[in-house]
Amino acid sequence: MEKYILISSGRGPKECNLAVQLVLERILAEADQYGVKIETVEVEKMDGLPSSIVLKLSSREIAVFRDRWIGTICWISQSPFRPNHRRKNWFVEVKDWYPAKSATQMNLKDVQFKTMRSSGAGGQHVNKVSSAVRATHLPTGLMVQVMDTRSQLQNREIAVLRLEEQLMVLERLQKVAAENQRWKEQIAIERGNSKRIFFGSKFKER
């Protein structure tokens, strides 16, 4: 079984980014105890520290380990960067993450072809022969209709190329949407009702 989680500082100050790093180190240490394999998928950094990290968890039994971390994590410590700063509570959120699926890897088994008579200019031949092709990508519903040539085979090949182009556009739009959603999730951290609380420079849990 595989699960993805996001560790985020919520665009907080540098102390929260350090907390992200400390949470990562603690997760890696506990993963060995629970027999969970951890793979770092993506890291976003600010000033040399991670502001967000996406991890892939792999194990036959992930639920117990995952439940130990999903939620708000509070680190109570004097700031190592601003010793005279009054604030001592720094928050990080760990939440489920769902990676965007690639749309460009089109399988021809997912494409439904339908032939029809061409319309428009072209003489008697195009009116008598079903050379036009309509191609529909079933998983996404994208559809193209091609009657560029008198050859059904060539029109079919053109239809596949145009479908692939549309899928690439769709994937770019999905990536933009995913980035926007990720931004919203990164800045939306619930402060309070902490799942786990750690203290001091040694990041110890009481």
N, CA, C and O of each residue as an XYZ file, in Angstrom:
824
protein
N       0.844     -1.194      0.000
C       0.000      0.000      0.000
C       0.877      1.242      0.000
O       1.937      1.273      0.625
N       0.420      2.254     -0.705
C       1.152      3.513     -0.775
C       0.236      4.667     -0.395
O      -0.940      4.694     -0.758
N       0.797      5.616      0.342
C       0.106      6.843      0.698
C       1.082      8.001      0.552
O       2.292      7.833      0.707
N       0.536      9.185      0.249
C       1.357     10.382      0.164
C       0.927     11.355      1.256
O      -0.261     11.500      1.542
N       1.919     12.024      1.865
C       1.608     13.043      2.856
C       2.388     14.314      2.534
O       3.469     14.274      1.946
N       1.811     15.437      2.935
C       2.442     16.746      2.763
C       2.762     17.315      4.135
O       1.891     17.396      5.001
N       4.016     17.710      4.329
C       4.428     18.428      5.538
C       4.600     19.883      5.136
O       5.408     20.186      4.258
N       3.858     20.790      5.760
C       3.870     22.191      5.321
C       3.987     23.155      6.495
O       3.402     22.940      7.557
N       4.756     24.224      6.280
C       4.882     25.283      7.282
C       3.781     26.325      7.127
O       3.691     27.254      7.930
N       2.943     26.180      6.104
C       1.875     27.144      5.883
C       2.373     28.524      5.541
O       1.743     29.527      5.876
N       3.523     28.573      4.863
C       4.136     29.867      4.518
C       4.443     30.682      5.774
O       4.406     31.912      5.764
N       4.745     29.963      6.851
C       5.080     30.631      8.099
C       6.513     31.145      8.091
O       7.196     31.060      7.070
N       6.977     31.681      9.227
C       8.340     32.208      9.310
C       9.389     31.102      9.265
O       9.069     29.916      9.187
N      10.645     31.523      9.318
C      11.760     30.584      9.186
C      11.731     29.506     10.262
O      12.145     28.372     10.022
N      11.246     29.857     11.437
C      11.164     28.875     12.519
C      10.237     27.710     12.141
O      10.503     26.557     12.480
N       9.157     28.028     11.440
C       8.226     26.973     11.019
C       8.860     26.081      9.956
O       8.600     24.878      9.908
N       9.692     26.678      9.105
C      10.400     25.866      8.117
C      11.386     24.918      8.800
O      11.546     23.771      8.384
N      12.045     25.410      9.851
C      12.925     24.528     10.627
C      12.111     23.407     11.265
O      12.562     22.264     11.341
N      10.914     23.744     11.720
C      10.036     22.721     12.299
C       9.683     21.650     11.271
O       9.575     20.474     11.618
N       9.501     22.046     10.002
C       9.248     21.073      8.936
C      10.419     20.097      8.840
O      10.220     18.888      8.717
N      11.645     20.633      8.897
C      12.831     19.787      8.832
C      12.886     18.836     10.028
O      13.218     17.662      9.871
N      12.565     19.334     11.209
C      12.588     18.501     12.421
C      11.517     17.419     12.376
O      11.749     16.289     12.803
N      10.346     17.769     11.857
C       9.277     16.774     11.716
C       9.699     15.684     10.740
O       9.468     14.499     10.982
N      10.322     16.092      9.629
C      10.808     15.104      8.655
C      11.783     14.135      9.309
O      11.669     12.922      9.136
N      12.741     14.670     10.061
C      13.734     13.808     10.711
C      13.075     12.840     11.683
O      13.476     11.680     11.778
N      12.073     13.311     12.398
C      11.370     12.455     13.348
C      10.555     11.386     12.618
O      10.515     10.233     13.048
N       9.907     11.767     11.518
C       9.144     10.799     10.725
C      10.060      9.704     10.196
O       9.715      8.523     10.250
N      11.218     10.088      9.688
C      12.163      9.099      9.157
C      12.625      8.149     10.254
O      12.780      6.951     10.014
N      12.846      8.674     11.455
C      13.291      7.837     12.565
C      12.195      6.864     12.994
O      12.475      5.699     13.276
N      10.953      7.336     13.046
C       9.851      6.470     13.466
C       9.469      5.464     12.385
O       8.948      4.391     12.686
N       9.729      5.812     11.129
C       9.371      4.909     10.026
C      10.067      3.567     10.166
O       9.480      2.527      9.867
N      11.304      3.582     10.613
C      12.036      2.327     10.795
C      11.363      1.452     11.850
O      11.311      0.230     11.714
N      10.854      2.085     12.894
C      10.202      1.322     13.962
C       8.914      0.661     13.482
O       8.550     -0.416     13.956
N       8.225      1.306     12.544
C       6.941      0.801     12.061
C       7.063      0.050     10.734
O       6.060     -0.387     10.169
N       8.289     -0.096     10.242
C       8.486     -0.829      8.999
C       7.911     -0.129      7.786
O       7.443     -0.777      6.850
N       7.945      1.196      7.803
C       7.409      1.987      6.702
C       8.568      2.537      5.872
O       9.512      3.113      6.413
N       8.485      2.358      4.581
C       9.489      2.897      3.675
C       9.077      4.311      3.266
O       7.937      4.543      2.864
N      10.015      5.249      3.372
C       9.745      6.654      3.060
C      10.546      7.088      1.836
O      11.750      6.846      1.748
N       9.875      7.717      0.916
C      10.536      8.276     -0.271
C      10.145      9.749     -0.405
O       8.963     10.092     -0.407
N      11.160     10.616     -0.518
C      10.893     12.044     -0.699
C      10.554     12.302     -2.157
O      11.361     12.029     -3.046
N       9.372     12.823     -2.399
C       8.887     13.048     -3.753
C       9.194     14.468     -4.221
O       9.589     14.682     -5.367
N       9.009     15.426     -3.330
C       9.177     16.832     -3.709
C       9.508     17.659     -2.487
O       8.962     17.433     -1.407
N      10.413     18.629     -2.658
C      10.791     19.530     -1.569
C      10.779     20.962     -2.092
O      11.347     21.250     -3.145
N      10.138     21.847     -1.358
C      10.169     23.272     -1.680
C      10.898     23.983     -0.549
O      10.538     23.822      0.618
N      11.917     24.766     -0.881
C      12.750     25.384      0.146
C      12.650     26.908      0.118
O      12.380     27.524     -0.913
N      12.882     27.490      1.307
C      12.993     28.936      1.464
C      14.143     29.214      2.419
O      14.165     28.708      3.541
N      15.085     30.009      1.974
C      16.254     30.339      2.806
C      16.986     29.094      3.300
O      17.461     29.044      4.434
N      17.066     28.095      2.431
C      17.829     26.892      2.768
C      17.104     25.874      3.611
O      17.657     24.814      3.902
N      15.861     26.169      4.020
C      15.077     25.235      4.823
C      13.815     24.840      4.075
O      13.287     25.634      3.297
N      13.318     23.616      4.297
C      12.116     23.174      3.582
C      10.860     23.847      4.115
O      10.596     23.820      5.317
N      10.085     24.454      3.216
C       8.788     25.006      3.614
C       7.678     23.988      3.403
O       6.627     24.069      4.038
N       7.913     23.025      2.506
C       6.960     21.932      2.312
C       7.684     20.731      1.739
O       8.636     20.866      0.970
N       7.219     19.560      2.123
C       7.814     18.299      1.667
C       6.689     17.319      1.377
O       5.764     17.168      2.175
N       6.773     16.657      0.236
C       5.834     15.582     -0.092
C       6.566     14.256      0.058
O       7.630     14.056     -0.529
N       5.993     13.356      0.844
C       6.586     12.046      1.083
C       5.654     10.942      0.593
O       4.431     11.060      0.666
N       6.261      9.867      0.091
C       5.486      8.667     -0.257
C       5.771      7.603      0.795
O       6.925      7.257      1.048
N       4.715      7.093      1.399
C       4.830      6.050      2.410
C       4.459      4.718      1.785
O       3.432      4.606      1.115
N       5.287      3.712      2.000
C       5.026      2.379      1.452
C       5.116      1.342      2.562
O       6.131      1.244      3.251
N       4.064      0.582      2.728
C       4.043     -0.479      3.737
C       2.739     -1.246      3.610
O       1.759     -0.734      3.067
N       2.729     -2.452      4.102
C       1.494     -3.228      4.106
C       0.489     -2.642      5.095
O      -0.722     -2.722      4.885
N       0.996     -2.058      6.162
C       0.121     -1.467      7.176
C       0.604     -0.046      7.474
O       1.482      0.164      8.310
N       0.016      0.917      6.776
C       0.425      2.315      6.919
C      -0.453      3.048      7.925
O      -0.017      4.032      8.522
N      -1.673      2.585      8.120
C      -2.689      3.343      8.849
C      -2.219      3.820     10.217
O      -2.400      4.990     10.556
N      -1.613      2.928     11.011
C      -1.204      3.291     12.373
C      -0.143      4.380     12.335
O      -0.219      5.355     13.084
N       0.843      4.216     11.467
C       1.916      5.207     11.358
C       1.380      6.543     10.871
O       1.719      7.594     11.414
N       0.545      6.493      9.852
C      -0.025      7.719      9.292
C      -0.834      8.467     10.339
O      -0.729      9.689     10.446
N      -1.637      7.752     11.108
C      -2.501      8.388     12.100
C      -1.710      9.069     13.218
O      -2.237      9.944     13.906
N      -0.471      8.678     13.399
C       0.366      9.324     14.415
C       0.764     10.735     14.006
O       1.160     11.543     14.846
N       0.657     11.032     12.696
C       1.185     12.291     12.202
C       0.164     13.226     11.568
O       0.353     14.442     11.599
N      -0.897     12.702     11.004
C      -1.845     13.565     10.303
C      -2.487     14.547     11.280
O      -3.117     14.143     12.258
N      -2.321     15.832     11.005
C      -2.857     16.874     11.865
C      -1.840     17.982     12.072
O      -0.841     18.058     11.357
N      -2.094     18.844     13.055
C      -1.206     19.963     13.357
C      -0.146     19.525     14.367
O      -0.461     18.916     15.389
N       1.102     19.841     14.068
C       2.227     19.539     14.942
C       2.732     20.854     15.520
O       2.994     21.802     14.781
N       2.868     20.910     16.844
C       3.337     22.126     17.511
C       4.742     21.905     18.060
O       5.023     20.902     18.716
N       5.606     22.857     17.777
C       6.971     22.842     18.336
C       7.101     24.050     19.259
O       7.001     25.193     18.812
N       7.323     23.795     20.534
C       7.463     24.865     21.515
C       8.937     25.047     21.821
O       9.574     24.182     22.421
N       9.466     26.179     21.403
C      10.899     26.419     21.566
C      11.209     27.893     21.361
O      10.522     28.590     20.613
N      12.259     28.358     22.039
C      12.774     29.690     21.758
C      13.323     29.702     20.345
O      13.950     28.737     19.909
N      13.090     30.790     19.631
C      13.563     30.873     18.250
C      15.083     30.809     18.190
O      15.758     31.573     18.880
N      15.643     29.894     17.361
C      17.100     29.852     17.193
C      17.609     30.976     16.290
O      18.813     31.217     16.206
N      16.696     31.649     15.626
C      17.072     32.732     14.703
C      16.841     34.117     15.309
O      17.515     35.081     14.947
N      15.869     34.206     16.249
C      15.533     35.483     16.883
C      15.412     35.261     18.396
O      14.311     35.104     18.923
N      16.548     35.249     19.078
C      16.570     34.884     20.515
C      15.654     35.722     21.393
O      15.158     35.227     22.405
N      15.417     36.977     21.032
C      14.595     37.855     21.861
C      13.124     37.881     21.438
O      12.323     38.650     21.969
N      12.787     37.019     20.466
C      11.419     37.000     19.971
C      10.501     36.365     21.021
O      10.839     35.339     21.610
N       9.343     36.980     21.247
C       8.440     36.486     22.284
C       7.743     35.190     21.918
O       7.439     34.371     22.786
N       7.494     35.008     20.644
C       6.752     33.815     20.225
C       7.597     32.559     20.424
O       8.786     32.533     20.106
N       6.959     31.527     20.955
C       7.651     30.254     21.173
C       6.912     29.065     20.553
O       7.449     27.957     20.517
N       5.700     29.280     20.072
C       4.923     28.183     19.476
C       5.002     28.264     17.957
O       4.623     29.269     17.356
N       5.498     27.194     17.347
C       5.658     27.130     15.895
C       4.882     25.932     15.377
O       4.980     24.835     15.927
N       4.104     26.146     14.309
C       3.163     25.115     13.869
C       3.506     24.589     12.471
O       3.941     25.329     11.589
N       3.294     23.295     12.314
C       3.456     22.589     11.034
C       2.236     21.706     10.870
O       1.708     21.183     11.852
N       1.783     21.537      9.638
C       0.660     20.623      9.418
C       1.085     19.471      8.525
O       1.793     19.657      7.535
N       0.641     18.283      8.894
C       0.860     17.077      8.098
C      -0.499     16.622      7.598
O      -1.412     16.391      8.391
N      -0.635     16.492      6.291
C      -1.936     16.120      5.736
C      -1.751     15.164      4.558
O      -0.660     15.045      3.999
N      -2.830     14.495      4.198
C      -2.793     13.595      3.042
C      -2.557     14.406      1.777
O      -2.989     15.553      1.663
N      -1.869     13.790      0.841
C      -1.546     14.456     -0.427
C      -1.895     13.507     -1.570
O      -1.624     12.308     -1.500
N      -2.496     14.057     -2.618
C      -2.916     13.245     -3.760
C      -2.229     13.781     -5.017
O      -2.627     14.826     -5.533
N      -1.213     13.091     -5.515
C      -0.480     13.586     -6.691
C      -1.354     13.609     -7.926
O      -2.209     12.745     -8.123
N      -1.123     14.616     -8.755
C      -1.880     14.728    -10.006
C      -1.457     13.625    -10.963
O      -0.274     13.305    -11.077
N      -2.429     13.054    -11.643
C      -2.148     12.010    -12.618
C      -1.801     12.628    -13.964
O      -2.364     13.650    -14.358
N      -0.867     11.995    -14.663
C      -0.474     12.495    -15.981
C      -1.546     12.146    -16.999
O      -2.032     11.016    -17.051
N      -1.907     13.135    -17.809
C      -2.956     12.917    -18.808
C      -2.390     12.621    -20.184
O      -3.130     12.210    -21.078
N      -1.086     12.823    -20.372
C      -0.534     12.740    -21.714
C      -0.205     11.317    -22.161
O       0.017     11.084    -23.349
N      -0.170     10.381    -21.247
C       0.172      9.022    -21.614
C      -1.080      8.311    -22.127
O      -1.745      7.574    -21.400
N      -1.370      8.554    -23.383
C      -2.608      8.049    -23.966
C      -2.422      6.629    -24.492
O      -1.464      6.324    -25.202
N      -3.352      5.793    -24.128
C      -3.380      4.424    -24.613
C      -4.459      4.341    -25.696
O      -5.603      4.741    -25.477
N      -4.085      3.823    -26.851
C      -5.058      3.744    -27.954
C      -6.265      2.883    -27.607
O      -7.315      3.001    -28.239
N      -6.122      2.019    -26.608
C      -7.266      1.220    -26.171
C      -8.340      2.099    -25.527
O      -9.501      1.705    -25.416
N      -7.930      3.292    -25.108
C      -8.872      4.217    -24.487
C      -9.533      5.144    -25.502
O     -10.335      6.003    -25.136
N      -9.193      4.968    -26.775
C      -9.724      5.851    -27.812
C     -10.776      5.115    -28.636
O     -10.534      4.012    -29.127
N     -11.936      5.733    -28.780
C     -13.017      5.155    -29.591
C     -13.069      5.892    -30.933
O     -13.199      7.115    -30.973
N     -12.969      5.150    -32.010
C     -12.985      5.739    -33.352
C     -14.336      5.465    -34.016
O     -14.921      4.392    -33.870
N     -14.797      6.459    -34.737
C     -16.026      6.318    -35.509
C     -15.824      6.988    -36.860
O     -15.363      8.127    -36.936
N     -16.171      6.276    -37.922
C     -16.020      6.836    -39.268
C     -17.339      7.412    -39.752
O     -18.412      6.975    -39.336
N     -17.246      8.414    -40.649
C     -18.442      9.069    -41.197
C     -18.081      9.681    -42.539
O     -16.908      9.778    -42.901
N     -19.072     10.076    -43.241
C     -18.828     10.717    -44.531
C     -18.328     12.144    -44.326
O     -18.818     12.872    -43.464
N     -17.356     12.521    -45.125
C     -16.837     13.880    -45.070
C     -17.853     14.830    -45.651
O     -18.647     14.461    -46.515
N     -17.821     16.054    -45.172
C     -18.709     17.083    -45.694
C     -17.884     18.231    -46.244
O     -16.700     18.358    -45.935
N     -18.498     19.049    -47.045
C     -17.803     20.198    -47.591
C     -17.212     19.899    -48.943
O     -17.601     18.939    -49.608
N     -16.243     20.749    -49.360
C     -15.631     20.613    -50.687
C     -14.866     19.317    -50.802
O     -14.409     18.755    -49.806
N     -14.731     18.849    -52.033
C     -13.946     17.634    -52.255
C     -14.504     16.781    -53.357
O     -13.914     15.757    -53.699
N     -15.639     17.173    -53.932
C     -16.167     16.412    -55.056
C     -17.003     15.238    -54.620
O     -17.333     15.092    -53.443
N     -17.344     14.400    -55.582
C     -18.236     13.284    -55.329
C     -17.599     12.238    -54.414
O     -18.299     11.544    -53.677
N     -16.256     12.125    -54.465
C     -15.583     11.050    -53.730
C     -15.835     11.163    -52.221
O     -16.171     10.174    -51.569
N     -15.671     12.366    -51.672
C     -15.816     12.508    -50.228
C     -17.252     12.298    -49.788
O     -17.490     11.975    -48.624
N     -18.205     12.470    -50.669
C     -19.602     12.279    -50.294
C     -20.005     10.809    -50.282
O     -20.982     10.445    -49.628
N     -19.278      9.969    -50.987
C     -19.627      8.561    -51.100
C     -18.822      7.671    -50.150
O     -19.276      6.587    -49.785
N     -17.617      8.128    -49.743
C     -16.744      7.288    -48.922
C     -16.673      7.842    -47.500
O     -16.516      9.046    -47.296
N     -16.792      6.942    -46.519
C     -16.715      7.349    -45.113
C     -15.252      7.498    -44.714
O     -14.669      6.598    -44.111
N     -14.670      8.637    -45.053
C     -13.257      8.856    -44.783
C     -13.007      9.715    -43.549
O     -11.903      9.701    -43.006
N     -14.011     10.463    -43.097
C     -13.841     11.294    -41.903
C     -13.793     10.408    -40.655
O     -14.393      9.334    -40.611
N     -13.074     10.881    -39.657
C     -12.896     10.097    -38.427
C     -13.200     10.968    -37.211
O     -12.728     12.100    -37.100
N     -13.990     10.416    -36.314
C     -14.219     11.050    -35.011
C     -13.546     10.170    -33.957
O     -13.812      8.971    -33.867
N     -12.672     10.787    -33.167
C     -11.947     10.044    -32.130
C     -12.298     10.618    -30.763
O     -12.243     11.830    -30.554
N     -12.655      9.743    -29.845
C     -13.028     10.159    -28.497
C     -12.137      9.464    -27.476
O     -12.026      8.238    -27.465
N     -11.505     10.258    -26.620
C     -10.702      9.695    -25.531
C     -11.638      9.429    -24.354
O     -12.061     10.358    -23.665
N     -11.956      8.157    -24.130
C     -13.001      7.786    -23.186
C     -12.743      8.237    -21.741
O     -13.681      8.690    -21.085
N     -11.513      8.135    -21.217
C     -11.301      8.547    -19.817
C     -11.565     10.023    -19.556
O     -11.998     10.378    -18.460
N     -11.313     10.902    -20.544
C     -11.475     12.342    -20.338
C     -12.666     12.931    -21.080
O     -13.121     14.025    -20.746
N     -13.183     12.214    -22.092
C     -14.286     12.734    -22.890
C     -13.849     13.687    -23.992
O     -14.695     14.235    -24.699
N     -12.549     13.895    -24.155
C     -12.061     14.759    -25.225
C     -12.374     14.129    -26.582
O     -12.287     12.911    -26.740
N     -12.737     14.959    -27.558
C     -13.126     14.441    -28.866
C     -12.594     15.340    -29.971
O     -12.584     16.564    -29.841
N     -12.155     14.724    -31.049
C     -11.757     15.467    -32.243
C     -12.413     14.816    -33.455
O     -12.692     13.617    -33.462
N     -12.653     15.626    -34.473
C     -13.207     15.117    -35.722
C     -12.311     15.593    -36.857
O     -12.036     16.786    -36.984
N     -11.860     14.653    -37.680
C     -10.889     14.972    -38.730
C     -11.422     14.530    -40.083
O     -11.853     13.389    -40.252
N     -11.386     15.457    -41.054
C     -11.738     15.137    -42.437
C     -10.767     15.859    -43.381
O     -11.133     16.334    -44.456
N      -9.506     15.916    -42.918
C      -8.496     16.681    -43.657
C      -8.138     16.043    -44.997
O      -7.839     16.746    -45.963
N      -8.169     14.706    -45.055
C      -7.753     14.013    -46.273
C      -8.838     13.045    -46.717
O      -9.830     12.847    -46.016
N      -8.645     12.449    -47.875
C      -9.576     11.432    -48.380
C      -9.254     10.051    -47.842
O      -9.984      9.089    -48.081
N      -8.143      9.964    -47.108
C      -7.726      8.674    -46.561
C      -8.220      8.534    -45.116
O      -7.898      9.347    -44.250
N      -8.998      7.497    -44.886
C      -9.481      7.249    -43.529
C      -8.315      6.982    -42.582
O      -8.330      7.428    -41.435
N      -7.308      6.256    -43.060
C      -6.145      5.931    -42.231
C      -5.389      7.187    -41.827
O      -4.994      7.342    -40.672
N      -5.189      8.095    -42.804
C      -4.475      9.338    -42.497
C      -5.278     10.213    -41.529
O      -4.722     10.819    -40.614
N      -6.573     10.264    -41.747
C      -7.413     11.041    -40.831
C      -7.370     10.463    -39.414
O      -7.393     11.204    -38.431
N      -7.310      9.169    -39.325
C      -7.218      8.508    -38.005
C      -5.907      8.895    -37.316
O      -5.891      9.196    -36.122
N      -4.808      8.884    -38.079
C      -3.508      9.254    -37.508
C      -3.501     10.709    -37.061
O      -2.954     11.037    -36.008
N      -4.112     11.586    -37.863
C      -4.195     13.001    -37.501
C      -5.036     13.173    -36.240
O      -4.713     13.979    -35.367
N      -6.111     12.409    -36.162
C      -6.992     12.488    -34.991
C      -6.242     12.112    -33.716
O      -6.422     12.750    -32.679
N      -5.405     11.083    -33.790
C      -4.618     10.663    -32.619
C      -3.672     11.781    -32.194
O      -3.552     12.078    -31.006
N      -3.000     12.403    -33.168
C      -2.079     13.496    -32.851
C      -2.807     14.660    -32.189
O      -2.306     15.246    -31.229
N      -3.974     14.989    -32.696
C      -4.722     16.115    -32.128
C      -5.256     15.801    -30.737
O      -5.330     16.680    -29.878
N      -5.627     14.544    -30.521
C      -6.048     14.153    -29.184
C      -4.895     14.277    -28.198
O      -5.079     14.747    -27.075
N      -3.715     13.856    -28.617
C      -2.545     13.951    -27.745
C      -2.238     15.406    -27.412
O      -1.858     15.720    -26.284
N      -2.403     16.304    -28.402
C      -2.190     17.729    -28.151
C      -3.184     18.248    -27.123
O      -2.821     19.012    -26.228
N      -4.441     17.831    -27.254
C      -5.461     18.274    -26.304
C      -5.187     17.732    -24.906
O      -5.433     18.414    -23.912
N      -4.682     16.516    -24.834
C      -4.356     15.932    -23.530
C      -3.199     16.665    -22.866
O      -3.176     16.817    -21.645
N      -2.237     17.123    -23.669
C      -1.132     17.903    -23.124
C      -1.629     19.228    -22.554
O      -1.184     19.662    -21.492
N      -2.556     19.867    -23.270
C      -3.152     21.112    -22.761
C      -3.903     20.837    -21.464
O      -3.808     21.605    -20.507
N      -4.653     19.728    -21.443
C      -5.404     19.365    -20.249
C      -4.468     19.135    -19.070
O      -4.761     19.555    -17.951
N      -3.350     18.474    -19.317
C      -2.397     18.209    -18.241
C      -1.817     19.507    -17.690
O      -1.644     19.644    -16.478
N      -1.515     20.464    -18.574
C      -0.992     21.748    -18.098
C      -2.018     22.460    -17.218
O      -1.667     23.038    -16.190
N      -3.290     22.414    -17.628
C      -4.341     23.030    -16.830
C      -4.480     22.333    -15.477
O      -4.699     22.979    -14.453
N      -4.351     21.005    -15.489
C      -4.448     20.257    -14.236
C      -3.297     20.597    -13.302
O      -3.479     20.676    -12.087
N      -2.108     20.800    -13.872
C      -0.953     21.157    -13.048
C      -1.143     22.522    -12.410
O      -0.820     22.721    -11.239
N      -1.673     23.468    -13.192
C      -1.930     24.803    -12.650
C      -2.954     24.718    -11.516
O      -2.789     25.340    -10.467
N      -4.017     23.934    -11.749
C      -5.048     23.774    -10.722
C      -4.479     23.111     -9.477
O      -4.816     23.487     -8.354
N      -3.601     22.107     -9.684
C      -2.991     21.410     -8.546
C      -2.089     22.340     -7.757
O      -2.066     22.287     -6.527
N      -1.343     23.195     -8.456
C      -0.469     24.151     -7.779
C      -1.285     25.153     -6.974
O      -0.916     25.504     -5.853
N      -2.394     25.614     -7.547
C      -3.256     26.544     -6.823
C      -3.836     25.905     -5.570
O      -3.910     26.531     -4.513
N      -4.247     24.637     -5.707
C      -4.793     23.914     -4.563
C      -3.727     23.693     -3.509
O      -3.980     23.801     -2.309
N      -2.529     23.380     -3.983
C      -1.422     23.150     -3.048
C      -1.106     24.427     -2.271
O      -0.851     24.385     -1.067
N      -1.126     25.571     -2.979
C      -0.874     26.842     -2.313
C      -1.900     27.079     -1.201
O      -1.541     27.492     -0.098
N      -3.180     26.816     -1.497
C      -4.229     26.996     -0.505
C      -4.004     26.078      0.696
O      -4.200     26.486      1.841
N      -3.591     24.839      0.428
C      -3.390     23.884      1.516
C      -2.170     24.246      2.357
O      -2.155     24.021      3.567
N      -1.150     24.805      1.711
C       0.062     25.159      2.436
C      -0.161     26.323      3.395
O       0.436     26.363      4.470
N      -1.009     27.261      3.017
C      -1.196     28.430      3.870
C      -2.327     28.236      4.876
O      -2.505     29.053      5.778
N      -3.092     27.154      4.721
C      -4.220     26.909      5.623
C      -3.811     25.916      6.695
O      -4.010     24.711      6.546
N      -3.243     26.423      7.771
C      -2.825     25.571      8.882
C      -3.704     25.863     10.099
O      -3.900     27.017     10.479
N      -4.216     24.819     10.686
C      -5.034     24.964     11.889
C      -4.118     25.026     13.100
O      -3.446     24.048     13.428
N      -4.090     26.168     13.760
C      -3.261     26.353     14.944
C      -4.104     26.082     16.184
O      -5.138     26.711     16.406
N      -3.646     25.150     16.967
C      -4.439     24.690     18.101
C      -4.890     23.263     17.853
O      -4.837     22.775     16.724
N      -5.334     22.594     18.910
C      -5.726     21.185     18.821
C      -4.616     20.362     18.185
O      -4.861     19.556     17.287
N      -3.406     20.572     18.654
C      -2.239     19.915     18.055
C      -2.289     18.406     18.248
O      -2.641     17.914     19.320
N      -1.936     17.691     17.206
C      -1.901     16.224     17.256
C      -0.739     15.766     18.131
O      -0.884     14.857     18.948
N       0.421     16.408     17.949
C       1.600     16.093     18.751
C       2.338     17.385     19.071
O       2.322     18.333     18.286
N       2.992     17.411     20.248
C       3.714     18.591     20.695
C       5.146     18.209     21.044
O       5.388     17.253     21.781
N       6.088     18.971     20.502
C       7.503     18.732     20.761
C       8.109     19.983     21.401
O       7.619     21.097     21.214
N       9.187     19.767     22.159
C       9.759     20.859     22.931
C      11.267     20.988     22.705
O      11.987     20.004     22.540
N      11.708     22.244     22.706
C      13.124     22.552     22.762
C      13.918     22.236     21.495
O      13.390     21.730     20.505
N      15.196     22.554     21.574
C      16.090     22.386     20.432
C      16.297     20.926     20.065
O      16.655     20.612     18.929
N      16.070     20.026     21.030
C      16.244     18.596     20.759
C      14.951     17.945     20.248
O      14.921     16.744     19.981
N      13.909     18.727     20.119
C      12.641     18.265     19.527
C      12.135     17.003     20.247
O      11.873     15.974     19.623
N      12.007     17.117     21.575
C      11.564     15.979     22.375
C      10.069     16.083     22.653
O       9.521     17.171     22.834
N       9.436     14.934     22.680
C       8.001     14.862     22.935
C       7.770     14.436     24.378
O       8.405     13.501     24.866
N       6.866     15.121     25.053
C       6.586     14.782     26.462
C       5.298     13.979     26.577
O       4.900     13.604     27.680
